[in-house]
Amino acid sequence: MVRGSKAAKLVGGLVLTAFLAGCGGGNREVDLEQLDASAIYRLGERELETSRKSEEAVKYFAEVERLYPYSEWAKRALIMQAFAYHKHREYEESRAAAQRYIDTYPAEEDAAYAKYLLALSYYDQIDEVGRDQGLTFQALQALRAVIEEYPDSDYARSSILKFDLAFDHLAAKEMEIGRYYLKRKHYTAAINRFRVVVENFQTTTHVPEALHRLVEAYLSLGFTDEAQTAGAILGHNFQSTDWYEDSYALLTGRGLKPEAKGDSWLSKVYRQVIKGEWL
């Protein structure tokens, strides 16, 4: 005869089997309180694999928390809620569940994954935000937290790659706006955008173009010293690029050459380049 907890688990397993067998044939209900935590958790996993919506999976994971609070299964169920929401692009809900895990179980091994999911919930929305870069900044902050707090984890390595891409994305937005102003001959506004890229996004792929656009904008305003200095920086660091060839042609076409002249902000950048402090 099977007694006590073994009997409960056996009954729970039989109920789960019957429930799973009938899921495809209609809306059959089961009293979840008859099931143990692992059985309810498996129902959540099954819904996560088969459903196009997060509600059912999250419902089961939440029931694990309700019926078996502070158990190991409850911890796993909470992190799975964050994952389920993220899988279905419900980013605010994913953030909330991930943050709840971090607040409740800060020392647990899955806290690193919760932080990573929280960062992803911002990162995966970057392309949806148009000119509003608030979420991009939040993604950078959250990714940096993963990198700094869990430096030896796989999550940190993935976060470094995503951090660089998000950083590059911010520079791309500055370039987009700068080009918009330049095309409409709003040269001062364009210069301000390209300057941000040169000074604040020095490790991104957009710096060569930003320097070339500065040559264009300063020549249009008649500021030849600044244009020549921008060309000199471009030649020093990015001489093999098409952007340098274009800038060289612009400058020499006006009887000028790429060289550091004057005492503008670009001259300071040039001095840093020569000293090797800025690459």
N, C-alpha and C positions, 0 to 999 in steps of 0.2 A: 504493500500500500504506500502511495506517495503522500507525504505529509507536508504541512507548513508552507514555507516559501517555494519549495519545489512544486507543490501542487498549484500554487498561484501562477508560477511561471509556465507550467504546462497548460493550464487553462488559457493564459494570455497568449501563448504561442498558437493554440488551436483556434482561438478567436481571430488572431491576426491572419492566419492562413486562410480561414474562411472568408475574411473580409477582403483580402487581396484577390482571392479567386473570383469574387463577385464584383470587383470594382468596375470592370468593363461592361457590365450588364445593367447599370442603373445606379441611382443614388442610394446605395445601401449605407446605412449608418451603423456605427459601432460605439459602444460605451467605452470610451478611452480609459476610464478608471478601472476597467477590467484588465488592461494591458500594463506590462511593466515598462520602465523607461526606455529600454532598448527597442522594444517593439514599436512604441510610438515614434521614436526617433527614426526607425527604418521606414515607417509610413511617410515621414517628412522627406527622407531621401528619395523615396520612390516618386513622390509628387514633384520633387525638384527635377528629377530626370525626365519626367513625362509631360508635365504641365507647361503651358506657355505663360502662365501667370504665377505670381509668387504667393498668392493668398493662401492656397491650401497647404503648401509646404511650410510656410511661416506659422500657420495655425497649429500644425502638429508640433513644431519645434517649441512654440509658445506653451503648448500643453505640457510638454516635458518639464519646462521651467515651473509651471504652476503646480503640477502634481508631485514633482520630485525636486523641490527647490534646494539649491546649494549642493546638489549631487554632481558627480563627474559628468553625467549625461546632461544635466542642466547647463553646465559650462559649454559643452560641445553644441548643445542646441542653440545657445545664444549666438555663438560665432557663426553657426549655420544660418541663423536668421539674417545676419549682416551679409553673408555670402549670397543668400537667396534673393534678397532685395537688389544687390548689386548686379547679379546675373540678369535680372529683369529690368535693369536701368532705372530703378527707383532709388536714386542716389541719396536723397535726403533721409529716407528711411534707413538705408544702409549705413549712413553716417551715424544716425541715432543709435542703431543697434551696436555698431562697432564701439562707439563712445561709451555705451552702457557696459560693454564687456571690459573696456579699459578701466572704467571707474570701479567696477565690481571685483575684477580679478587682475589687478595691475601686475602681480608678480607671476602670473601663470605663463606658461610657454607660448600659448596662443595670443598673448597680448601683443607680440610683435606682428602677428598676422592681422590682428584687429587694427593696429596702427597703419599697416600697409593698406588694408581695405579702406580705411578712412581717407588716406591719401589718394587712392585710386578713384574714390567717389568724386573728388575734385578734378583729378587729372583727366578722367574720361569725359568730362564735360567741357574741356577747353575749346574744342572746335564748335561748341554750340553757343558760345557767349558773345559772338560778334566783336564789337569794339570794347565791350566791358571786360576788362581783364582782372576783375576782382577774384574770380575763381582760380585764375592762373596763379596769382600771388598766393592764394590759400593752398593750392596744390604744391607750390614750391616750399611753403612753410611746413606742410605735413610730410612731404617727402624728405625734407632736411631732418625732421624729427626722427624718422625711421633710420636714416643714415647715421645720425649721431648716437641714437640710443641702442641700436642693434647693428653695430658696424661689421660684425663678422657673419651676419645672416645672409641667406639668399635674398631676403627682402631688401636688404641694404644695397646689394649689387643691382637688383632690378630698379630700385629707387634712384640710384645714381644715373642710370641711363635715362630714366623718365625725367629726372631733374634737368638734365642737359637739354632734352627735347622741349620741356616747358620753358626753359630759359631762352632757347632759340625762338620759341613761339612768341615770346614777348618782344624780342628784337624784330621779328618779322612784322609784328603789328606796328611798331614804330616806323619801320621802313615803308609799310603800306600807306600810313598817314603822311609821311614825308614825301613820298612820290605824288600823292594826291595834291599836296600844296605846291610842289615843284611844277607839276603839269599846269597848274592854274596861275603860275608866276607869283605865288606868295612865297618869295624866296626866304625871308627871315623866318617864317613859320616852318618852312621845310628844313632850314639849317638847324633849328632847335631840335627837331626830331632826329636828324642824322647825327647831331652831336651826342645825343643820349646814347645812340648805338655805339659810337666810337668810344665814349668814356665809360659807359656802364655795362656794355655787352661785348667786351673785348674778346671773349673766347668763342663767340658765335660765328657762324658762317656768313653773317651779313655785313661784317666790317668792311671788306673790300668794296662792296657796292656803296656803302655809306660814305666812304672816302671819295669815291668817284662822284657821287651826287653832290658832295660838298664842293668839289672842283667846279662842277657845272653851276651850282647856285652862286658861289662866290664870283665866278667869272661874269655871270649875268648881272651881278650888282657892281662889278668893276673893282672888287677887292682882290687884286692880283696877288698880294703877299699871302693871303690866306689860301687862295687857290693853289699857288705853287707849293705851299707847305703841305697841304693835304695830298698833293701829288707826290711829294717827297716821301711822306709816310707810306703811301701806297706802294711806291717803288722800293722802299726799304724792306717791307714785309711781304708784299704780294706782287712782286715784279713779274711773275710768270702768268698772271691772270689777265683775262680779257679786259677787266676793269682798268688795269694799269695802262694797257695799250690804248684804250679809249681816252683816258685822262691825258696821257702823253701826247696824243694827237690833238686834243683840245688846246693844251698849253702851247705846244710848238706851233700850232696854227696861228697863234697870236704873238709869236716871237718870244714866248716864255719857255721856261724849263722847270722841271720839278726840283725845287730846292727850298730849304727852310729860310723864311724871311719874316721879319717883323717880330712882334712879341705878343701874338694872340694866344688863345687857349690851345690852338693847334701847335704852336711853337713849343709849348710846354710838353705836349704829347710827343712831339718829335724828339725832344731832349730825352724823354723817358725811353723812347725806342732805341736811340743810340746807346744809352746806358744799359740796355737790355732789361729794363724794368717792365716793359710792356711789349708783349709779343702777340 
